[in-house]
Amino acid sequence: MKIHQRAFSGESDLRAMEALARETRLDNLHVTDLPYRLSNWALDDPENIRLWSDETGRLLAWCIFHISFENLDLICHPEMESELLPQMLVWADERSRAHPELVPLGTPEDKPCWFFNVFADQAQRIRILEDAGFANQADVGEYSWSKVFMQRPANLPVKDYRIPPGFVVRPLAGEAEVEAYVQLHRATFGSKNMTVDWRKRMLRHPDYVPDLDLVVAAPDGRLGAFCICWLDSHGPEKIGQIEPLGCHRDFRCYALGRLALAEGLRRLQAHGAKKIFVETDNWRATAFALYESLGFQVARDVLVYRKDY
């Protein structure tokens, strides 16, 4: 089979990239929430994206420099992984070395690096990553890092929590409230990566469901928390994913994140989701405990690999 590497060409490629991701769901963390990731400003530069296809034009793999996540996102057809994944990592390596300004400064040491997430049971993918110079971060001392992929049966009842007087859990008020959301997101995560353009593109994505994009408003109108739920209705069963969830530090005493998450789960149930997923760092005890309290259980362990430049 002759394989062609090519540049990204626009909207039709996005739909093909999403379709390939759905075909390979069991091999990847980010499928249902791809509308969130593929609306990101990293895609403003087509050179941050590469696609691999066969001689008929069928898409076999793709890779994105997701600068805001400090992460390489890639999807590869399982039958082609042993051949294509090394090529994809070579492309990522060559572009990173040619354009060092693209490589994020990994925290906390502020060294230029890329991260890549892999399920702990993906032996072939791990071997290829290590051969390409990536190192497992699960046991590196003070800054060790690994994750979990959690799953919740959607038919499990959702607990009711008291809403503090004057607070309202509701959908985002469309583009009119995007700037307020961006300010909240940035304050919550201590990062300026979220942008107005990124957030507006999410609202225009074909798979965006407005009533699954939730915020919690305080009595004075300020936004205090958010929970965006994604629903994949393309397969034999509907699947939900939470990404992102957060609460401003000024409102954490009210447990607004829990309120937003619980409402999001109820709405995913109403939309017919059969399974709901979320990814979290396993050292974030508060987040992990929150997800467990609402019925999530660890489905798979996730290893974080890193390559320094």
Backbone as a ProteinNet text record, in pm:
[ID]
protein_1_A
[PRIMARY]
MKIHQRAFSGESDLRAMEALARETRLDNLHVTDLPYRLSNWALDDPENIRLWSDETGRLLAWCIFHISFENLDLICHPEMESELLPQMLVWADERSRAHPELVPLGTPEDKPCWFFNVFADQAQRIRILEDAGFANQADVGEYSWSKVFMQRPANLPVKDYRIPPGFVVRPLAGEAEVEAYVQLHRATFGSKNMTVDWRKRMLRHPDYVPDLDLVVAAPDGRLGAFCICWLDSHGPEKIGQIEPLGCHRDFRCYALGRLALAEGLRRLQAHGAKKIFVETDNWRATAFALYESLGFQVARDVLVYRKDY
[TERTIARY]
83.9	0	87.9	58	131.1	62.5	140.9	86.3	131.3	36.9	65.2	52.9	151.4	146	109	14	-30.7	-70.1	-90.4	-130.1	-280.7	-322	-462.4	-527.4	-652.4	-714.1	-848.8	-890	-1011.8	-1121.6	-1243.3	-1359.5	-1383.3	-1369	-1394.1	-1294.9	-1172.1	-1073.7	-1112.6	-1167	-1209.6	-1312.5	-1410.2	-1513.4	-1453.3	-1357.5	-1291.7	-1207.3	-1142.4	-1061.5	-1149.2	-1265.8	-1359	-1411.2	-1440.6	-1491.2	-1387.2	-1260.7	-1154.9	-1142.1	-1153.8	-1146.7	-1257.8	-1379	-1490.3	-1466.6	-1402	-1371.4	-1271.8	-1188.6	-1081.7	-1105.3	-1230.6	-1266.8	-1194.7	-1181.8	-1124.3	-976.2	-912.4	-769	-735.5	-836.8	-809.3	-895.8	-836.3	-908.2	-1006.6	-964.7	-1041.3	-1111.1	-1237	-1320	-1448.4	-1525.9	-1652	-1630.2	-1520.9	-1495.3	-1410.1	-1394.4	-1314.5	-1365.3	-1496.2	-1537.6	-1470.1	-1444.5	-1373.4	-1230	-1162.9	-1021.5	-998.6	-1087.2	-1068.1	-1116.6	-1172.2	-1205.2	-1091.3	-986.6	-875.3	-798.4	-737.6	-662.5	-536.9	-492	-375.2	-400.1	-527.8	-562.1	-568.7	-549.5	-545.2	-429.3	-322.3	-206.2	-211.3	-242	-251.3	-123.6	-9.5	116.4	126.8	34.8	32.6	-38.9	-85.9	-164.7	-105	-102.9	-57.9	-152.8	-178.3	-266.7	-194.4	-229.4	-174.4	-291.3	-285	-393.2	-336.3	-422.1	-377.6	-396.5	-370.6	-374.4	-514.8	-617	-754	-800.1	-718.2	-755.6	-816.7	-830.1	-888	-793.6	-848.1	-766.8	-728.2	-598.5	-546.1	-497.5	-454.8	-398.3	-389.7	-385.6	-362.5	-294.1	-225.3	-153.1	-165.3	-183.6	-195.9	-102.2	-33.9	36.3	-66.8	-112.8	-209.2	-132.8	-92.4	-2.1	-64.3	-192	-255.3	-263.8	-263.2	-264.9	-124	-21.6	116.7	121.3	37.7	10.9	9.6	61.2	43.6	-84.1	-176.8	-298.9	-282.2	-307.9	-302.3	-401.5	-445.4	-532.9	-472.8	-467.9	-410.5	-493.3	-520.1	-591.2	-509.1	-570.2	-493.3	-408.7	-458.4	-383.8	-259.8	-254.7	-143.2	-49.9	-79.2	-4.6	143.5	180.1	321.8	401.3	337.1	404.9	396.4	277.8	255.9	297.6	277.9	308.1	453.5	551.5	689.4	705.1	638.1	645.1	583.6	473.6	406.1	494	562.4	649.6	773.6	820.6	932.3	888.5	767.6	717.6	708.2	654	640.2	777.2	874.2	1007.9	1075.5	1064.7	1129.2	1068.3	936.2	872.9	909.3	916	950.8	1091.8	1184.3	1323.4	1341.5	1261.6	1271.3	1204	1103.7	1028.2	1018.8	1128.7	1128.2	1030.5	990	893.7	757	731.4	603.4	596.9	712.1	715.8	685.4	579.8	542.6	646.6	645.8	730.9	655.4	697.6	628.3	650.4	545	556.1	591.4	657.1	692.4	834.1	911.1	1051	1068.5	960.9	967.2	1071.4	1073.9	1158.3	1071.4	1120	1040.4	1016.7	892.5	861.8	722.1	698.4	564.3	524.8	395.2	340.8	252.9	240.6	153.7	90	-42	-114.7	-143.7	-126.6	-146.3	-208.8	-300.1	-354.6	-243.5	-245.5	-137.2	-124.8	-232.5	-227.9	-192.8	-153.9	-119.3	30	69.5	210.8	283.5	221.8	289.2	310.4	208.3	218.5	325.4	332.5	433.4	573.8	590.8	723	767	674.2	708	741.5	666	694.2	832.9	866.4	995.5	1109.1	1088.1	1190.2	1213.1	1108.1	1118.6	1168.6	1202.7	1260.7	1165	1041.8	946.6	968.8	948.5	971.5	845.2	817	702	721.5	617.4	625.8	560.4	527.1	452.8	537.1	669	753.3	884.4	873.8	993.1	1017.8	971.1	994.9	885.1	925.2	830.5	726.2	764.8	675.8	615.7	601.5	540	397.8	356.7	227.3	169.4	47	-29.4	-176.6	-262	-402.9	-491.2	-621.1	-719.2	-831.3	-886.7	-1003.3	-1118.8	-1219.1	-1326.8	-1456.7	-1538.9	-1663.4	-1778.7	-1895.1	-2016.3	-2131.5	-2204.3	-2325	-2426	-2477.1	-2564.4	-2697.8	-2737.8	-2867.7	-2859.8	-2740.7	-2726	-2790.1	-2877.6	-2942.1	-2838.6	-2870	-2781.3	-2833.7	-2744.4	-2783.4	-2834.1	-2928.1	-2974.2	-2896.5	-2852	-2779.3	-2851	-2847.9	-2914.3	-2840.3	-2914.8	-2856.6	-2861.5	-2748.4	-2749.2	-2847.1	-2911.3	-3009	-2949.8	-3024.3	-2983.3	-2895.8	-2838.1	-2755.2	-2844	-2799.4	-2876.2	-2782.7	-2820.6	-2748.9	-2824.2	-2757.1	-2825.7	-2727.6	-2777.8	-2688.6	-2624.2	-2508.1	-2442.3	-2535.5	-2535.9	-2625	-2562.8	-2516.5	-2465.8	-2344.3	-2323.6	-2205.7	-2204.1	-2322.2	-2327.9	-2255.5	-2238.1	-2176.1	-2037.3	-1988.4	-1858.9	-1745.8	-1742.3	-1632.3	-1632.5	-1749.3	-1756.8	-1708.4	-1744.7	-1697.1	-1545.2	-1487.4	-1342.8	-1270.9	-1321.2	-1261.2	-1268	-1381.7	-1397.4	-1301.4	-1294.9	-1208.2	-1062.3	-1018.6	-880.4	-850.5	-942.7	-921.3	-920.3	-1006.4	-1017	-890	-834.6	-718.8	-585.9	-591.5	-468.3	-391.9	-463.8	-402.5	-479.8	-409.1	-472.6	-497.9	-488.7	-502.2	-642	-744.8	-880	-896.6	-953.5	-972.8	-1118.1	-1156.5	-1292.4	-1316.8	-1220	-1238.6	-1255.4	-1173.5	-1184.7	-1324.2	-1366.8	-1497.4	-1611.8	-1603.3	-1709.6	-1713.6	-1596.7	-1594.2	-1661.5	-1646	-1712.6	-1863.8	-1917.1	-2061.9	-2112.7	-2024.4	-2065.5	-2041.6	-1982.3	-1951.7	-2081.3	-2088.8	-2212.6	-2259.3	-2165.8	-2203.1	-2222.1	-2215.6	-2238	-2386.6	-2416.4	-2554	-2567.8	-2638.2	-2640.3	-2682.1	-2778.6	-2825	-2734.9	-2622.2	-2521.7	-2400.2	-2406.3	-2298.5	-2343	-2303.4	-2362.5	-2271	-2332	-2263.3	-2348.5	-2283.6	-2355	-2337	-2447.9	-2445	-2475.1	-2398.5	-2417.1	-2531.9	-2579.2	-2689.1	-2659.7	-2530.7	-2496.3	-2471.9	-2495.4	-2480.7	-2345.9	-2246.8	-2115.2	-2122	-2040.1	-2030.6	-1929.8	-1971.4	-1885.1	-1831.6	-1898.3	-1855	-1907.4	-1850.3	-1891.3	-1872.7	-1950.8	-1938.9	-1988.3	-1897.6	-1936.9	-1945.3	-2060.2	-2083.3	-2090.4	-2027.9	-2028.6	-2101.4	-2172.9	-2254.1	-2220.7	-2178.3	-2151.3	-2270.2	-2343.7	-2463.6	-2441.8	-2316.3	-2289	-2281.2	-2262.5	-2244.5	-2371	-2357.8	-2474.7	-2536	-2457.3	-2509.8	-2451.5	-2529.7	-2484.6	-2387.5	-2280.9	-2176.6	-2152.5	-2138.6	-2113.2	-1972.9	-1923.9	-1794.2	-1797.1	-1732.8	-1722.5	-1588.9	-1590.5	-1465.6	-1496.7	-1460.2	-1397.8	-1500.6	-1455.7	-1534.1	-1447.5	-1503.8	-1423.5	-1507.8	-1446.8	-1513.7	-1413.2	-1452.5	-1366.5	-1340.1	-1217.1	-1179.7	-1268.6	-1323.2	-1408.3	-1539.8	-1575.7	-1705.9	-1694.7	-1573.2	-1557.4	-1624.5	-1643.7	-1711.3	-1856.6	-1912.1	-2050.4	-2062.2	-1948.9	-1948.8	-2023.8	-1999.3	-2071.4	-2030.9	-1906.1	-1863.8	-1945.3	-1974.1	-2056.7	-2197.2	-2251.2	-2384.9	-2388.1	-2286.2	-2281.8	-2265.8	-2178.3	-2156.2	-2282.6	-2348.8	-2470.9	-2577.1	-2592	-2690	-2648.6	-2519.8	-2472.7	-2501.5	-2482	-2510.1	-2658.9	-2744.6	-2889	-2926	-2865.4	-2898.8	-2845.2	-2727.7	-2678.1	-2771	-2819.3	-2917.8	-3041.3	-3090.1	-3209.7	-3187.6	-3062.6	-3029.4	-3004.4	-3010.4	-2999.1	-2860.3	-2764.6	-2629.4	-2632.2	-2560.8	-2553.5	-2429.9	-2324.6	-2202	-2152.5	-2088	-2032.5	-1889.9	-1797.6	-1656	-1602.3	-1492.8	-1418.3	-1273.3	-1181	-1037.7	-992.5	-909.5	-857	-720.6	-640	-512.4	-540.4	-471	-503.3	-447.6	-363.8	-317.3	-410.5	-507.4	-602.1	-710.4	-680.1	-767.2	-907.4	-919.4	-1051.1	-1135.3	-1077.6	-1151.4	-1185.8	-1088.4	-1112.6	-1226.3	-1223.4	-1328.8	-1465.1	-1467	-1593.3	-1651.9	-1570.7	-1621.4	-1667.1	-1590.3	-1631.5	-1765.3	-1784.4	-1907.4	-2030.3	-2008.5	-2119.1	-2121.3	-2056.8	-2073.6	-1969.3	-1868	-1761.7	-1667.1	-1619.5	-1518.6	-1406.6	-1287	-1173.4	-1195.4	-1193.3	-1207.3	-1070.8	-977.8	-844.1	-744.5	-625.5	-517.2	-452.4	-408.2	-348.4	-208.2	-111.9	25.4	55.5	133.3	174.7	321	346.9	484.1	529.8	659.5	715.8	844.1	859.6	987	1033.7	1156.5	1214.1	1287.3	1289.3	1358.8	1456.1
-119.4	0	125.2	215.8	340.7	442.5	503.1	597.6	739.2	831.5	970.8	1054.8	1139.8	1237	1371.2	1439.1	1564.7	1666.9	1787.8	1897.2	1895.2	1965.6	1983.4	2080	2049.6	2132.7	2193.5	2181.8	2251.7	2165	2215	2157.5	2011.9	1974.4	1835.4	1741.6	1789	1707.6	1690.1	1794.9	1782.6	1671.6	1666.6	1564	1424.2	1412.9	1284	1244.7	1341.5	1314.3	1264.3	1325.4	1281.6	1141.7	1113.2	980.6	872.8	900.4	803.4	781.8	888.6	875.7	784.9	801	716.1	569.4	544.2	406.3	341.7	422.4	371.5	408.5	419.2	468.1	396.3	264.5	188.3	217.7	279.7	305.6	447	531.1	672.9	732.7	828.8	895.6	998.7	1072.1	1188.5	1159.4	1119.2	1093.1	1174	1146.6	1217.9	1368.2	1407.3	1549.5	1614.6	1549.6	1608.7	1745.2	1773.3	1909	2017.2	1988.3	2081.8	2099.9	1990.2	1995.4	2045.2	2008	2045.9	2187.7	2255.3	2397.3	2486	2423.6	2494	2580	2687.2	2779.9	2719.6	2604.5	2539.7	2506.4	2484.4	2449.3	2571.1	2691.2	2809.9	2803.7	2734.4	2716.3	2574.5	2558.3	2423.1	2341.8	2410.1	2337.8	2264.4	2291.6	2218.8	2084.5	2052.9	1932	1853.9	1721.5	1637.4	1518.2	1477.9	1365.6	1262.9	1135.8	1025.6	947.9	920.8	850.8	748.5	656.3	558	612.3	528.4	575.1	611	563.7	598.3	727.2	780.9	900.5	871.2	742.6	706.6	750	823.7	872.9	758.3	748.3	642.4	693.5	820.1	873.2	1024.5	1087.6	1231.1	1267.5	1381.7	1428.1	1579.5	1630.5	1774.4	1815.1	1929.1	1993.8	2072.9	2019.3	2091.4	2171.3	2289.7	2370.9	2406.6	2439.1	2482.2	2369.4	2242.9	2128.4	2073.9	2132.7	2083.2	1937.4	1904	1763.8	1736	1620.1	1570.9	1488.3	1527.6	1450.7	1374.1	1245	1170.7	1055.7	1021.3	907.4	826.1	695.2	608.8	481	438.9	313.6	201.5	117.1	15.7	-74.8	-113.7	-203.7	-137.4	-3.4	68.8	128.6	106.1	176.5	143.8	17	-20	47.8	72.2	138.1	289.6	341.6	485	563.6	508.4	586.2	632.7	548.2	600.8	715.9	709.1	818.1	946.3	931.8	1046.9	1115.4	1034.9	1091.5	1155.8	1101.7	1165.6	1302.4	1309.4	1438.8	1538.5	1493.7	1582.1	1626.6	1536	1568.3	1669.5	1647.6	1737.9	1877.3	1884.7	2017.5	2086.8	2010.8	2069.5	2126.2	2055.7	2101.3	2217.9	2219.2	2329	2455.8	2438.2	2552.3	2540.2	2560.9	2542.6	2633.8	2744.8	2835.2	2769.4	2660.8	2590.2	2502	2460.4	2360.9	2428.5	2385.3	2450.4	2426.2	2513.1	2494.5	2409.9	2286.1	2195.9	2236.9	2238.7	2272.6	2145.6	2158.6	2284.6	2332.8	2255.6	2293.5	2395.8	2423.3	2517.6	2476.2	2347.8	2297	2269.5	2303.6	2275.4	2125.5	2087.1	1944.3	1923.9	1803.2	1758.1	1642	1635.4	1522.1	1439.5	1312.1	1223.7	1125.3	1110.2	1020.8	888	780.8	647.2	558.2	470.9	375.3	280.6	243.5	164.2	26.1	-22.2	-155.9	-154.3	-38.7	-28.8	-52.5	-179.5	-215.4	-170.9	-192	-154.6	-4.1	73.3	218.6	267.2	207.9	246.5	217.5	101.6	67.3	167.8	205.3	300.5	437.4	480.2	607.8	607.9	500.3	494.1	488.3	416.6	412.8	552.2	638.3	774.6	875.2	829.5	918.6	973.4	923.1	965.6	883.7	947.1	881.1	885.1	773.9	760.8	849.8	928.3	1022.2	968.5	839.6	785.1	776.9	768.4	751.2	826.6	959.5	1042.6	1134.2	1090.8	1169.4	1269.9	1388.8	1490.6	1526	1522.8	1567	1450.5	1336.5	1221.5	1255.9	1196	1231.2	1111.8	1078	979.9	1016.4	947.3	983.2	859.9	885.6	777.1	817.6	718.5	736.7	670.1	750.6	701.7	689.2	594.4	566.9	558	601.3	596.1	542.4	440.6	398.6	513.3	547.6	665.3	642.6	515.4	491.4	494.6	517.1	528.3	658.4	654.5	779.1	882.2	1008.3	1118.8	1180.7	1200.2	1259.2	1402	1440.1	1578.6	1655.5	1772.9	1857.4	1990.6	2044.4	2172.2	2284.1	2364.4	2479.9	2597.9	2664.3	2778.3	2885.9	2954.1	3056.9	3159.5	3186.7	3287.6	3237.4	3117.7	3061.4	2987.9	2985.6	2921.5	2836.4	2711	2623.9	2628.5	2668.7	2689.1	2677.1	2667.5	2667.1	2804.5	2804	2927.2	3005.7	3136.8	3221.8	3253.3	3150	3166.4	3257	3314.4	3397.3	3521.9	3567	3686.3	3665.8	3540.4	3513.4	3450.5	3441.3	3377.2	3449.1	3582	3654.3	3631.3	3627.1	3601.1	3459.7	3366.2	3229.1	3222.8	3288.1	3284.3	3339.2	3447.2	3502.6	3401.5	3334.6	3234.4	3117.7	3066.8	2953.7	2986.9	3104.9	3145.6	3157.2	3216.3	3232.5	3097.5	3007	2876.1	2794.4	2794.3	2710.5	2785.9	2916.8	2993.7	2995	3001.8	2995.1	3084.6	3139.5	3222.8	3146.5	3013.5	2934.2	2943.2	2950.6	2963.6	3101.1	3103.8	3230.3	3244.2	3366.4	3391.7	3318.3	3322.1	3255.4	3105.3	3044.3	2900.8	2868.9	2946.7	2918.4	2937.8	3038.1	3059.8	2948.3	2897.9	2787.1	2663	2640.9	2527.5	2537.3	2658.2	2678.1	2649.9	2660.1	2641.3	2499.9	2416	2279.5	2200.5	2117.4	2042.4	1954.1	1907.7	1818.9	1891.8	2023.6	2101.1	2100	2070.3	2067.7	2179.8	2287	2404.2	2374.5	2285	2264.1	2169.6	2127.9	2051.5	2137.6	2265	2359.7	2442.8	2398.9	2450.9	2546.5	2645.8	2735.9	2749.1	2793.2	2825.6	2974.6	3047.5	3192	3226.1	3320.8	3367.4	3468.2	3500.4	3598.2	3732	3772.4	3899.8	3887.8	3767	3746	3692.4	3694.7	3642.4	3491.7	3443.9	3300.2	3241.3	3133.4	3075.7	2938.4	2865.8	2730.4	2694.2	2588.5	2544.7	2394.3	2335.4	2192.9	2177.4	2144.5	2121.4	1971.7	1927.7	1785.9	1766	1660.1	1627.9	1497.3	1489	1371.3	1322.8	1198.7	1137.6	1049.1	1091.1	1018.7	943.5	927.4	870.4	718.1	655.9	512	438.1	308.1	227.4	267.1	329.6	381	519.1	603.4	739.4	738.2	815.8	821.1	965.7	991.4	1125.1	1137.8	1260.4	1287.3	1427.1	1441.1	1568.9	1632.2	1753.3	1823.4	1964.9	2065.2	2063.6	2090.6	2072.9	2105.3	2191.3	2298.9	2382.7	2476.3	2526.2	2621	2726.2	2851.3	2960.8	2947.2	2978.8	2960.9	3040.7	3152.1	3233.1	3163.9	3060.7	2996	2850.1	2803.3	2660.7	2621.3	2716.1	2684.5	2643.8	2677.6	2642	2510.4	2446.9	2321.6	2336.7	2447	2472.1	2375.3	2328	2230.6	2103.4	2061.5	1941.3	1963.2	2081.2	2112.5	2106.8	2168	2169.9	2029.6	1949.7	1813	1729.2	1737.5	1659.7	1696.1	1825.2	1866.3	1818.6	1821.8	1772.4	1625	1546.5	1403.3	1378	1453.4	1436.9	1470.4	1573	1612.8	1511.9	1455.3	1349.7	1228.6	1196.6	1088.1	1119.1	1241.7	1280.6	1272.8	1292.3	1282.9	1139.6	1044.3	903.8	845.6	912.4	857.6	726.6	626.2	496.6	483.2	555.8	558.9	703.2	737.5	872.2	858.7	931	922.5	1057.3	1049.7	1169.5	1127.7	1215.7	1193.3	1289.5	1240.5	1329.3	1280.7	1372.2	1333.9	1255.7	1144.4	1063.8	1121	1228.9	1292.8	1404	1438.7	1543.7	1481.1	1469.1	1395.3	1454.3	1587.2	1649.7	1615.7	1628.8	1596.5	1449.3	1364.2	1220	1182.7	1238.7	1208.8	1258.7	1374.6	1426.4	1329.4	1284.8	1193.3	1061.5	1010.8	887.4	906.3	1022.3	1046.1	1047.4	1073.4	1076.8	953.4	846.5	716.8	678.5	761.4	724.9	624.1	530.4	434.5	430.9	396.9	390.6	278	314.2	215.9	170.9	266.9	233.5	333.2	283.5	371	434.4	558.8	635.9	679.4	650.5	692.2	819.2	907.6	1031.7	1017.1	1032.5	1026	1165.6	1188.8	1321.8	1312	1408.7	1421.8	1565.2	1583.5	1716.9	1757.1	1890.6	1945.4	2053.6
0	0	0	-90.6	-95.4	-5.3	83	180.4	145.6	150.7	119.5	245.8	267.9	377	315.6	379.6	319.1	425.4	379.2	467.5	491	592.8	627.4	528.5	486.9	383	422.1	549.6	588.6	646.8	637.2	706.2	671	544.5	506	573.5	591.4	662.6	809.3	871	1010.7	1027.4	936.3	946.6	927.3	834	812.4	932.6	996.1	1115.2	1229.3	1244.8	1349.5	1320.1	1194.1	1157.8	1186.4	1155	1184.5	1335	1411.2	1556.7	1608.7	1555.3	1600.6	1564.7	1450.9	1411.4	1507.5	1570.5	1656.6	1802.4	1842.2	1975.4	2088.3	2080.2	2190.4	2210.2	2111	2119.4	2165.1	2187.1	2208	2318.1	2392.2	2499.7	2446.4	2344.4	2300.2	2168.3	2180.3	2063	2075	2178.8	2197.4	2213.5	2279.8	2304.1	2195.5	2080.3	1973.5	1926.2	1927.9	1890.2	1974	2099.8	2187.3	2141.4	2112.5	2078.1	1935.7	1844.4	1704.3	1674.7	1773.3	1758.9	1806.1	1859.4	1922.4	1823	1874.1	1789.9	1730.4	1780.7	1719.9	1573.9	1538.3	1401.5	1308.9	1364.5	1279.7	1181.3	1220.8	1132.9	1077	948.2	890.1	905.4	923	937.7	1071.5	1163.5	1290.5	1278.6	1159.5	1138.1	1021.8	1033.3	921.9	910.3	786.6	758.9	672.3	692	613.8	553.1	423.8	355.5	258.1	212.3	113.7	-27.8	-126.6	-265.1	-312.1	-240.8	-276.6	-208.5	-120.4	-45.5	89.5	125.6	256.3	368.2	464	574.1	666.5	697.1	782.3	917.3	921.4	1045.6	1036.9	1155.3	1162.6	1293.3	1290.4	1408.8	1418	1539.7	1564.8	1677.8	1657.4	1768.2	1847.8	1959.6	2041	2145.9	2103.8	2185.2	2319.3	2320.4	2445.6	2547.9	2500.5	2591.7	2616.8	2551.3	2555.9	2510.9	2416.1	2387.3	2237.9	2199.5	2063.6	2059.7	1977.1	1955.5	1825.4	1829.7	1704.3	1706.6	1589	1567.1	1453	1469.6	1366.3	1356.1	1234.1	1215.1	1278.3	1363.8	1437.9	1349.1	1233.2	1145.5	1086.5	1091.2	1032	1137.4	1264.5	1368.3	1368.2	1352.5	1357.6	1246.8	1132.1	1020.8	1029.6	1065.1	1055.2	1178.7	1298.8	1418.9	1422.2	1387.8	1383.6	1285.1	1168.5	1071.5	1128.2	1200.1	1257.5	1361.4	1442.2	1545.4	1483.8	1370.9	1299.6	1247.9	1189.4	1142.6	1258.4	1371.9	1487.7	1537.4	1536.4	1582.9	1490.2	1360.5	1264.4	1271.2	1281.8	1290.8	1421.9	1530.1	1659.5	1658.7	1595.8	1593.6	1497.2	1389.1	1292.8	1344.4	1432.1	1485.5	1637.5	1707.9	1853.6	1926.1	1860.9	1924.4	1942.5	1869.6	1880.9	2005.1	2054.7	2162	2294.9	2364.3	2491.3	2599.5	2699.6	2816.2	2916.4	2931.6	3023.5	3166.9	3242.9	3383.9	3461.9	3578.7	3645.3	3613.6	3532.8	3511.7	3400.6	3323.8	3213	3109.4	3077	2969.5	2847.3	2727	2606	2590.9	2577.1	2567.1	2509.8	2462.6	2425	2514.7	2546.5	2619.4	2525.8	2558.2	2481.3	2578.9	2570.9	2660.9	2592.7	2666.4	2610.7	2717.8	2677.9	2774	2818.9	2946.4	3004.1	2941.9	2877.9	2818.5	2669	2614.6	2472.2	2453.1	2460.8	2462.6	2335.2	2219.7	2095.1	2086.6	2121.7	2115.7	2212.7	2330.8	2429.8	2377.4	2316	2262.2	2156.2	2067.2	1960.4	2019.6	2119.9	2185.6	2248.7	2319.4	2385.7	2284.7	2174.7	2068.8	2009.6	2013.7	1959.2	2061.7	2181.6	2280.8	2384.2	2387.3	2490.2	2616.6	2732.1	2860.9	2946.5	3011.1	3099.9	3222.9	3256.2	3368.5	3496.4	3499.9	3613.9	3740.9	3727.6	3845.9	3825.6	3826.8	3805.8	3925.4	4041.1	4161.9	4188.4	4230.6	4275.3	4170	4043.4	3936.9	3858.4	3922.2	3855.9	3812.3	3700.4	3641.8	3568.1	3600.5	3524.7	3538.6	3462.7	3457.2	3465.4	3470.9	3463.7	3368.6	3304.1	3218.3	3290.6	3329.1	3414.4	3334.7	3376.1	3304.6	3403.4	3357.8	3439.5	3355.4	3405.1	3333.2	3334.2	3220.4	3213.4	3283.4	3303.3	3367.4	3520.3	3573.6	3718.6	3764.3	3865.7	3911.1	3955.3	3933	3971	4099.9	4196.3	4323.3	4303.2	4387.1	4389	4495.2	4458.4	4551.8	4565.5	4684.8	4709.1	4637.8	4563.4	4496.2	4592.2	4618	4710.6	4663.2	4755.4	4716.8	4620.1	4514.6	4418.2	4305.4	4318.7	4212.5	4111.6	3986.5	3879.7	3794.4	3771.3	3678	3545.9	3439.5	3311.9	3196.1	3072.5	2957.5	2936.2	2874.9	2834.5	2742.4	2757	2676.1	2539.7	2469.7	2334	2326	2207.2	2184	2273.5	2316.9	2401.2	2533.8	2575.7	2705.5	2691.7	2570.1	2547.4	2620.1	2613.2	2677.9	2828.8	2889.8	3033.6	3064.8	2977.7	2997	2987.6	2886.7	2867.7	2991	3047.7	3168.7	3283.4	3296.5	3401.6	3380.3	3258.8	3226.4	3258.1	3215.7	3239.6	3388.3	3463.1	3607.4	3678	3634.3	3698.7	3682	3559.7	3530.5	3535.5	3562.9	3570	3440.2	3328.5	3196.3	3100.5	3002	2900.6	2770.8	2776.9	2654.3	2593.1	2675.6	2621.9	2559.4	2438.5	2367.7	2323.3	2291.3	2243.1	2111.2	2020.4	1891.2	1908.4	1994.8	2020.4	2073.3	2170.8	2233	2133.2	2048.4	1949.9	1846.4	1808	1711.7	1768.9	1899.1	1961.7	1944.2	1959.5	1947.7	1807	1707.6	1568.3	1518.1	1600.7	1557.2	1536.2	1432.5	1405.4	1521.2	1605.1	1715.9	1848.4	1846.5	1968.6	2003.9	2130.7	2180.1	2283	2252.4	2340.9	2484	2503.5	2640.4	2720.3	2660.3	2733.3	2770	2738.1	2766.9	2887.4	3007.3	3130.1	3206.1	3268.1	3359.8	3485.5	3592.9	3716	3740.6	3744.7	3764.5	3909.8	3964.7	4102.3	4108.5	4227	4239.2	4173.7	4169.1	4107.1	3957	3900.5	3757.3	3714.4	3802	3766	3743.1	3650	3627	3724.5	3793.3	3895	3862	3770.4	3737	3598.7	3541.9	3408.4	3394.6	3308.1	3273.8	3130.6	3040.4	2900.8	2878.2	2831.7	2803.7	2652.5	2605.9	2463.1	2441.3	2332.1	2301.7	2160.8	2151.1	2020.9	1985.2	1883.8	1841.6	1710.7	1669	1537.5	1537.8	1654.2	1659.7	1697.1	1725.8	1763	1895.9	1982.4	2108	2134.9	2198.9	2227.8	2345.8	2331.7	2433.1	2472.5	2602.3	2652.7	2709.7	2713.7	2777.8	2838	2953.8	3023.3	2989.3	2934.7	2901.6	2854.8	2932.2	3064.7	3174.6	3297.8	3416.8	3506.5	3562.6	3650.3	3734.2	3841.6	3931.4	3976.3	3969.5	4014	4164.3	4203.9	4345.2	4440.1	4394.5	4482.2	4516	4439.6	4458.3	4501.6	4527.9	4557.7	4689.5	4777.5	4904.1	4881.8	4764.2	4732.7	4655.2	4623.6	4546.9	4414.7	4344.4	4219.6	4109.3	4112.9	4013.1	4021.7	4143.4	4162.5	4109.4	4132.4	4081.7	3929.6	3867	3720.7	3664.9	3725.9	3679.1	3691.9	3806	3826.4	3723.1	3696.1	3595.7	3457.2	3429	3300.2	3281.8	3386.6	3379.1	3354.1	3423.6	3401.9	3257.8	3203.5	3066.1	2964.5	2989.8	2901.9	2905.8	3023	3033.6	2949.9	2960.1	2885.5	2735.1	2692	2549.6	2505.7	2597.7	2560.4	2567.8	2633.3	2644.2	2722.8	2673.8	2739.4	2828.2	2793.7	2873.1	2877.8	2988	3002.6	3054.2	2991.5	3025.7	3073	3147.5	3184.3	3207.3	3174.7	3199.6	3307.4	3400.2	3503.4	3547.9	3600.3	3659.7	3787.5	3805.3	3923.2	4052.6	4044	4166.4	4211.7	4129.4	4169.2	4256.6	4384.5	4474.8	4480	4476.3	4484.9	4363.2	4243.5	4120.9	4116.2	4150.8	4148.5	4243.3	4363.5	4461.5	4413.4	4346.8	4294	4191.7	4097.9	3995.5	4058.1	4153.8	4221.4	4293.5	4355.9	4431.9	4341.3	4212.8	4118.3	4027.9	4073.1	4007.6	3905.4	3884.1	3789.9	3854.5	3773.2	3816.9	3714.1	3759.9	3667.9	3567.2	3440.1	3332.8	3282	3267.9	3219.5	3278.7	3305.1	3349.4	3227.1	3244.9	3136	3177.1	3091.4	3115.4	3037.7	3097.9	3033	2991.9	2861.7	2811.1	2771.7	2782.9	2760.3	2679.1	2586	2513.7	2523.3	2571.3	2585.1	2457.5	2433.9	2317.7	2363
[MASK]
+++++++++++++++++++++++++++++++++++++++++++++++++++++++++++++++++++++++++++++++++++++++++++++++++++++++++++++++++++++++++++++++++++++++++++++++++++++++++++++++++++++++++++++++++++++++++++++++++++++++++++++++++++++++++++++++++++++++++++++++++++++++++++++++++++++++++++++++++++++++++++++++++++++++++++++++++++++

